[in-house]
């Protein structure tokens, strides 16, 4: 049996998770075209790369290019086309235009691009095919690659022989093919020669030799019952029917399945890797010969020879499966169909990779319904077991057009939301990047079971709302790298239009804003845009100027005809290096003269670093920091910070804590009622993280205010919507950019929260209580129409 080096087909696309798709192959091979011979990664701009011609004949360079993959990227950050002709035994040198004179003088081509550092991979392409590589594409080792005393950072390297690495995904040990020299050693240029032990190379044959065909083997025998194929590393011949054709889009192959071997423990299907191979179609009955290997946790067969099979093909029907998946290895690469309706849980990667996550039903973030600890861990395990990733059969980033679950193009009219359901999901069960996934072979039936809602009615005479405006910055990132919002004016206009559309639709009398630029002017800019939208001088802002040292802050805006601020605002700067200062203002309802306080808070995030890391109980990082801040806020609010003698207080904002976590417990124990839970129960949410719902955006009323609350609700216009609808332009194709609309949908990643207040005729107050964790069904509050009981 011959073993051959397979050339990887270059694609600027990448599989989700960060690796380009390529065939498994040996670590090195004799060159059949140009090769890298010298690599220089010196100080500052002292970068150079030498390409050598070992072929024995002149080579036209117009087909060649050098591609650099920076910082673990799977798409090239820099591509330099080569020009001219390179004689046999000749060298072509690329250097940075600001490199040392010695390098610039030796260069055949100069570039002003950053080129590479020691942790960047490099590929040499010939007509789009990888003919040599340096480093491991998709990886970014700290300090660069090293092994055997040879390192890639701050070093000059010379190839140790006439060998190339045509698989850029291989783990990279520089000592295997390279000899190291000290930093800024430029004299190595021009020193490489082949050692003469290799046969003079020639261009690869158009039709590579094929191993002699063997007897046909059942696919189940190839797969076996273990995670690794029983015939891994062997060349086999199989016959099967094409069930999924993914030759385009980056997968570079197709799935075939035979009639089965009668063993339920073995898969009857396999992925055929065939880059540039003959076109096939679903239903074709083929005989395929090639080596068996494992790639990304999935068995595949390299298509060295493909011919029509003779005889009668088996009729392949989808195998019924459900959640949780049982024995998925025994169904790997098989055509499957889900026998139950599924709910769309997660849309986060739909725009970038065409991926969605489905589950049996909507899933709650554990600590939004149970206490942190073992109960949360158990619920998380249940959630993860009852979901499946659904791919789109493509590996390119930001695929255009995006494909709706029904198989048609995703558009502003043909859209879906998390919470919608699909039935008849049919496709191939495949595996990549540690995840079982479905590659659909046909559209599923989609139902809008979670339609876009109207603004929720919360009653009362005064409506108070909060909205996370997702880094509304008037300073553009193109002007200041430290800015966090829009990159340019076009993005800013798109962002502002959506935020204003949401604020105008809510028509709230007081709005607490979260994640707005802390420059003292952004809120005024937003008010001007909002007033332009609603027509007239309707809203005004509480002008705090810059507040604290964080880049973002909270703000308050209000309707001048409905309420008026009373006295000065106040701010709590407790641990303001970790939490944003809480902003407090007393308001008077103009119609009744009644006063109330609104506090807007934004506590330390779960994902950021602090001295108290994640305890593994489901509450995330910095739980103790948030708990201390919540206690400090409750104490501060009890002390009448605005000096108006008003104790009816409403806390709004992103507390970065779910319902059953310690910071919310502390506020409930201090007498605050958790209004969203009280009015909407455990099903309420304002945020979706990893496909699980919950609310970080809270509305909590002090005991004196609670009897005057008529309703509370989240308006789910953002968390369930795809990122394709948001304001951002980067990474999106023109078709994706055109999906934006001047409407509230995906104006942020959090949903707004609304609260109704009727500041006269209070109901008799009931002491606040802590809700019973799920699965116990919460007892509905007993209230008179429009007025709640207290509780979490």
N, C-alpha and C positions, 0 to 999 in steps of 0.2 A: 504494500500500500504506500502511495506517495503522500507526503505531507507537504502542503503548500502554504505559503504566506498569503493571507487574504488582505487585499487593499481595502481600507475603510473609505466609504463614500463620504466626502465632506458635505456637511450641511450646516448652515448657519443656525438651524433650529436645534432645539435640545429637548430631550424628554423632561417632563416635570421632575424636579429633583436635581437636575444639573448635569447630566452626562449625555454626550452625543451618542447616537446609536451607531454601533460599529460591530463588525464580526469579531469574535474571539480569534486570536492568532498567536503565533510564536512571539518571543520577545525581540528577535532580530532576524534579518535576512540579508542576502547579498543584494546590493543595489542594482536596479535595472534602469535607473535614470539618475538625475542629480541627487546630491545628498548634502546634509550639513557636515562641515568639517571643523570649523572653529566657532566657539561661542565666547564672547567677551561681555561680562557684566561687571563693569568697573564703577568707580566712584562717579558721582554726578551724572553727566551726560556721556560718559565713556562707555558706549555700547556699540558693539559691532558683531556681525554674523558673516561667516564665510560659507559659501556654497561651492562644492567641488564637483567636477565632471569626471566620473570614473568609467565612462561607457566606451571609450576608445573611438569616439566619433564626435564631431561638432554637434551642438544641441541648440536649437532655436529656443530662446528664452521666452518668447511671447506667450507660451502656454503655462508659464510658471509664475507662482506668487508665493510670498512669505506672509503668513497670517499669525498674529499674536493674540493669545487668549488671556486677557488680564484678570488677575484676582479671582481665579477659579471659574471664569466665565465659560460658557459653552458655545458662544457666538464670538467671532473675532472682533476685537476692539480696534485693531489696525490690520489692514491688508495692503501690502506693497507689491505691485505688479513688477515683474522683471522684464527687461527689454534687451535686445541685442542677440548676439550669438556667443556661446561659450565653447571654446575649443576643447578637444580631448585633453584631459589632465589639467584643464584650466580652472581658475578660481574667480568667483564673483563675490564682491564684498559689499555689504550694506553697513552704513554707520550713521550715527546721529550727526546732524549738521553742526552741533555745538560741541562735539567730542574733541579730544586732544588732536593737535595738528597731525601727529603720527597716524591716527586712525582716519582722519579726513583725507589725508594725502593718499592713503591706501585704498580708499573706497571707490567702487564703481557706481554706487548710488548713495545719495544722502537723503535723510528725512528729518523733518523738524518735529515729528511726533515723538511721544515719550518712549516709544519702542517697548522695552521690557525691564522688569526687575527680576530678582532671583526666584520669585515665586510665580512667574508667568510662564505658561506653556506656549510653544511655538510649533507651527506646522509648515511643511513645504508642500505646496500643491502643484499638481500638473493636470491641467484641464479639469479642475474640480476634484481630483483624486489625491488623497494623502500619499505622498511618496517617501516622506520622512517626517519625524517629529522629535521634539525635545520637551521633556517634562510630561506631565500627565494632565491632559485637558479635563477640565471640570474639578480639579483639585487645587487647593491653595495652601500648601504646607507652611507653617510658621517658620520664617527664616530660610525658605527655599528648600529644595530637595538636597539630600545628602546621603551618603553611603560609601563604605569602604574608604573613608578619608577624602572623598571627593564631594565638593559642595557646589551649588549653583549660584550662590549669592556672593558678590564681591570676589569673583574668581574669573580666571580665563581657562577655558577647557579646550582640549584638542581631541578629536575622534581617535580612538585607539586602533581602528582598522576600518576596512571597507565593509561596513555593516550599516543598515538603516533600521528604523523602527516605524513601521507603517500602521501600527495600532496606537493612536494617541490616547487611548483609554487605559493602556497597560500601566500598572504601578511602575514608577520610574526610579531606578537606582543609577545615578550618574556614573558610578564606578564600573558598571557593566560594559559601557561602551566609550567612556571618556576618561582622559587623563587630566588631572588638575594642575594649575599653575597659580602663583600668587596674584593678588589683586593688581589690576592695571599692568599686567604683563602683555604688551602689545606685540612683542616680537614673535609671538606664536603664529601670527598671520603668515600664510604661505609655507608653513613647515609641514603640513599634513601630506602624506603619501600613502597609497595603499601598500600593504605589506607583501603583495604578490601571491598570497595564498589562495585568493579567490579566482574562480574562473572568470575571464573577461565577460562582463554582463552584456546582455542584449535587451532590447525592448521586450516587454511581456507579450506573449502570443495572443492573438485576437481570441482564439478559443483555447483556453487552458486545458491541459491534459486531464482526463477524468480517470479515476480509479476503475478498474474492471467491475462491471455490475455484479452484484451478488444476488442471492435469492431474496425475494420480497419478505420483509419482516413485518409482523403486525405492529402497529404503533404502540399498542399497549405493552408489548414486549420491549420496545425501545424505551418507553417511559419508566416502566417498573412501578414499584409501590413506594419507593423512598422519595425524599425531596430531590435528590440528584438522580438523573436518568440512569437506568440500568445499563445502557449502552453508551454512556458518556465517553467521548474520545474515540469511538469507533465509526467507521464509514459503513453506512447501511443503505438499503433500498427499501422504500415504503411505497404504498399506493393509497390514495385517498381522494376524497372529494373536497374541493375548495369551498370552505364555509364562510370565510371572511377575507376580502381582498383589500389589503392596505399597502399596496406597492407605492402609492404616492402619499405625500404628507409626512414622510420622514421615517415611518416604520420599515419601509423597504422590504416588504414581504407579505406573506399571506398565511392563513391557517388552513390546514387540511385535516380531515377526520375520516377514519375508516369505519367499517361496520361493527367494530368491537371484537374483543377477544373473550367476552363472557365473564371477565373478572371486574367486579365493581370497584376494586381497589386500584385499578390502573386507568389512566386517562387514554382515550382512544383518539386523541388529536395532538397536533404539534404545530409550532410556528416554523415556517420555512423562510429563512433569511435569504433574499434573492435580490440584492441591489443591482440595478441595471439589467435584470434578467428579462426573459421573454414575458410578455403580457399574458396574464391569466384572468379568468373570470369566475365568479361564484358559480358552482355547479360543475366546473371542469373536473374530469376524472384523470388524475395524473400519476405517473410513476416518477419518483424523485430519488436520486442518489446523492449522498453527501455525508460529511462528518457531523456527528452529534456533539453538542456542547451545551453548556449552561451560560445564560447571560441574564443578569438582573434577576436571578432566582427563577428563570423560566427556561425550559428545555427548548432548544432550537436545532434545526437541521439546515446546514448550508447547502444551497441548491447548486451543486456542481453539474448535475445533468437532470434535465426535466423533459420527459416525453409523454405523450398521451398514453394512458393505460388501456389495455385491452380487457375484454370481458365486460361484466355487468357491474356498474357502480352501485354501492349501497345507497339507500335513501336515508339521508341524515335529517332527523327531526330534533328540535331543541330539547335538551334535558331540563326538566322542571327543577328549579332550585328555589330556596327561600333564605330568609335571615332568621337567626344567625347562620353563616355559612358553616356547613359541616363537611369535613374531608375535602377541602378545595383542591388539594394536590391531585386527587383522583378525578377532578373535572378540569384540570389545567388545559387551556387552549380549546376546550370543547364549546360547541354551540349550546347556549343555555337560555332559558326564559324564566322570568320570575312569575310565580303563580299567584302573587298577591299584589294589591296596590302598594305603591311606595310613595313616600313623601320627600320632597326636595328639602334637604337640611342645610346645605352649605353651598354658597355661590362664589366664595372668595377667589378661587382659581379659575373661574369660568372665563374671565376676560383674558387671562395670561396664558392658560394652557387648554382651555376648553373642557375643564374638569368640573363635575358636580358631585356632591355626596348625597345619596339617598338613604332613607331609613324606613322602618316600619311605621313610624309616626314621629311627630315632632319630639325633640329631645330637650330636656331642661338642663341647664348648667347645674351640676349637682348641688352646690351650696345656695342655689336660689330656691330649693325645695326641701333640702335636708341639712342637718348640721354638718360642719366640717369634720373630717375624721373618717372612720371606717364606713359610715353610711354613705358619705360622699364618694369614697373610693369604690364601693360596691356599685353605686349608680353609674359612675364613670365607666367601669368595666362593662356594665350592661349596655350603656350607650354605644361604646366602641364596637361591641360584638354585633350590634343590630344596625349596621350601616354598610354601605358598599360605595366605592368610588366609581363613577361613571365617566369614562374618557370620551374622546371624540375621534379616535383613530389617527390623530395627527400629533406630531411632536414639535411643530414650530410654535414660537411664542406669539401671543396675540393673533391667533388665526383669524383670517378674514375671508369669507364671512364667518361669524360665530354661528354654531349650529344649535338650534332649539332642540329640546328633548323630543319634539315631534318629528325631527328629521329635516325640518325646513330651516331656512335662514332666520336667525334671530333679528328682529326688527323692533321698531317702536310700537308696532301693532301686534306683532307675533312675539310676545315676550312671556316671561314666567316670573314668579316670585318664590322665594323660600316659603315653604308651607303649602305650595301647590302639590298636586298628586299626579303620578303617572301610573299607567297600567300597561301590561303587555311589553315590559322591557325585555328585549331580546338582543343577544350579542355573544361575543366571545369572552369567556372568563380567562383573563390573562394576568400576569404578575410582573410588576416592575417597581423598583425603588421601595421594596419592603411592603408593598400594598397590593392586595388583590383588587382587580378592577374589571369593569365591563367595557369592551370595545363594541359599541352598538353596530348591528348590521342592518337595522331598520329603525324607523321612527316609532316611538311609543305614543300611546294616547295620553294627552295632557289635559288636565282639568284645572281651571282657576278656582281652586278651593280656598285660596287665601287672597281674595281680590283686594285691590287698592281701596283703603277705607276713606270714608268722609271724615272731616274733622270731628272728633268725638264731642258729644254734648256733655258738659259737666255741670250745667245749671248755674244758679246764683246770679248776682248782679255784677260781680267783678270776676274776670278770668285772669288767673296768673299762670304763666307758663315758663318752661325752661327749654333751651335749645342749645345743644352742642354744635357749634358752627365750624368744627373741624379745621382749626388753624386758619381762621379768616385773618389774613395779613394784608395790609395795604403796601407793605414793603415786599417786593418781589424777590424770589430767590436768585433771579438773574442779576439783581442789583446788590444783593447781600447774601452770602452763603449761609449766614446764620438764620435767615428767615425760614419759615416752615410751611408756607402756604403756596400760592400760585407761583408758577415759574415765570410767567410773562403776563402782559396785559390781556391777551386773548383768554388765557386761563382765568385770570382774575374776574373778567366780565362774566364768564360762564359760571364761576363759583358764586359770585355775588347775586347773579340773577336767580339762581336756584334758592339761595338762602332767603332772599327777599320774597320770592314766591311762597315759600313756606310760612314766613312770618305774616305776610299779608293774609294768607288763607286762615291762619289760626285766629287772627283778629283779637289777640289777647290784649288786656289792659296794662299788664305789667309782664315783662319778659326778662328772665335771667339768662344771660348768654355765657357760654363756657367755651374756652379755647379761642379767644379773640386776642389779637396782637396787643401786647402790653406796651403801647407807645403813647397812650393818652389821646390818640386821634382816630384810631380805627373805628371805634364805636360811633363817633360822630359821622364818619364817612358812611357807615352802614345805615344810620338813621336817615341821612339825606337820600340814600338810594331807596329806602323803604317808603319815605314820604313821597318820593317821586312816583313810586308804584301805586300807592293808595290814593294819591292826589290830595295835596294840601299839607299844612303844617300840623300833622297829627301826632307824631311821636317825638319825644325828646329823650336825651340820655342823662343819667347821673354822671356828671363829669368828675372822675376821680383823678385824672392825670395818670401818670405811670404809678403802678401800685406793686410794691415788692420788686424782686430782682428776676423773676422768671420771665421767659420770653412770651408766655401766654398768661392771661388773667381772665377773671369773670367781669361781667358788666351788667348794668340794669338799664332797660329802656321802658318807657311808659307812655300811655295815651294821656295827653295833657287835658283833654276834655272830661276824663273819667276820674283820674286820680292826680294827686299832687304830692311831691315829696315834702316831708315835714322835718325841719331841722337838717343837720348835717349827716352825711353818711358816716359809717364806722367800719373799721376793718380789723380782723383778728389775724395777726402775723405769726401765730404759733408755729414753730418749726417751718418757717416759710422757705427754707432751703430744700424742704421735702414736699410740703403741701403749698398750694397757692393760697394767699390770704383770703379769708372768707369776707365777702362784702355784704354789708347790712344797710338797709334804708327803711325808715318808717314812711308809710304812705297814708294819705287821708282820702277816703272816697268822697268826691265832691258832692254827690247827691245826698249823702246821709251824714257827712261829717265824721263817720266812723274811721278809726285808724287801725293799721295792722303793720307788721314788720315782714320784710322779705329778705332772707339771707341766701346768698348764692355761694356755693362751695365747690371746690375741686380738689379731692384728696389724692395722695400719692398713688401712682398706678401699680398694677399687679406685676407688670413685666419689667419695671425698672429696678435698678440695683439699690440696695441699702444695706445697712449693717445686719438686718434681720432677713436672711434668705427664705426661700420657699420652704415651709415646714412639711410639705407633702400631704397636707390635710385637705387640700382643695381651695384654700383661701389665697394662694399665690404669694408672691413676695410682699414684704413690708406690711403684713397684717397688723403688727404691733404699732407701727408708725401711724397707720390709719386709725387704729383704736385710740391711741393717745390723742390724736387730733380731734376725733369725734367727742371724746370726753371734755377736752379743752373748749370745744365749740359750745357744748351744752352749758358748761359753767359760765362761759363768757356771755352767752345769750341771756342767761338768767339774771345777769347783772345790769340789764337795761343800758347797753352800750350807746344807743343814740340819745339817751337822756329824755325820752318822751313819755316815760311811765306806761308804755304799752307792752303787754306781755303776750299778745296774740301774734305768734311768729310762725312763719312758713319757711322751712329749709328746702331749698331746691339745689340741683346740680349733680355733677358726676362724682359720687362718693367712692367710686371704684371698689365697691363692696356689694355683694349679693345679699339677698334677704336674710339668710341665716348666719351671716358672718358677724364677728365680734363688734365692728364699728356700728352696725345697725342695732345690734342688741343694746349697746351702750346708750344710744339715743332713745330707744324705746324705754329703757329703764329710767331715763331722765324725764320721761313723761311725754315724749313725742310719738305721735301715731303714724304708722307706715301706711300712707293713704292709698298707694297703688295696690298693695296687698289687701287692704281693707275693702276697697271697692271692686277689685277685679280678681282677687284670689291668686292662686299660684300660677295661673296660665299667663299672666301679664308679663310683657317683656318690652325692652327698648333697645336691645343689643343682641347680636348673634356672634358668638365666638366659637370657632371650631365646630360649627353646626349645632351648637346648643344655645338655647334661648335663656334670657334672664334680664334683669334690669340693674344697671349701675347708676341710672339716672333716677334720682329719688324725689319724692315730695313728702315731707314729714311736718306735721303740724303740732305745735305745742298744745298742752292740755286746754288752756283757755281758748285757743282758736278752733280746736277740733269740732266743737258743736256747730260752728258756722260754715263748715265745709260741706258743699253740696254734691261734690263729685270729683273724681280724679281718674285720669286715663292717659295712656301713651298713644300717640298717633303714629302708627307703624308705616311710615313713608320711606324709611331709609334702610333699616337693618335687613329687610327682606329683599332689597333690590340689588341687581347686579351692578358691579363697579363700571360696567360699560356705559351706564347712564350718567356717571359723575362728570365733573368739570375738567378733569385732567386730560391733557393731550399727549403727554409723553407715552411712548410705547404703543400708542394706538395707530392703526391704519386710518386712512381717510374715511373708510366705511364705518369704522368704530367711532371715530370722532363725531360723525354725523348722527349718531344715536342720541346725543345730548338733546335735551328739550328744555325750554324755558318754563319749567314746572317744579314742584317741590320734590320730586322723586329722586332719591339719592343725593339730596342736598348736603348730607353728612353721613357718617357711619352709625350714629346714634339717633334714636327717634325722639322727637319732642315729647314733653309731658305737660299736661294741662290740669289745672285745679280750679274748681268753681267755689266762690265765696258768697254767702248771703250774710252780711255783717249785722243783721238785726234778727230778733226772734230766735235766740239759740235754743237748741234741744238740750235736755238735761244731759250733762256730761257723764260718760262712762269711763272708768279708769282704763288706761292702755294695757293691753295684754299681748303676750308673745304668741304668734300663731303656732299651731301644731304642725310639725314637719310632715311632709308627704311620707308614706302614701295615704295617711289619714286625710280625708276630705275636709277642707276648712269649713267651719260653720258660717253660713252667711250672716253678715251683720244685721242686727235689727235696727232699723232706722225709720224715721218718718220720711215721707217723700222728699228726696233731695238732701237729707241730712244724715250723716253716718254715725255709727257708734265708733268708739276709738279702738285702736288695736294696731298691730304691726302691719 
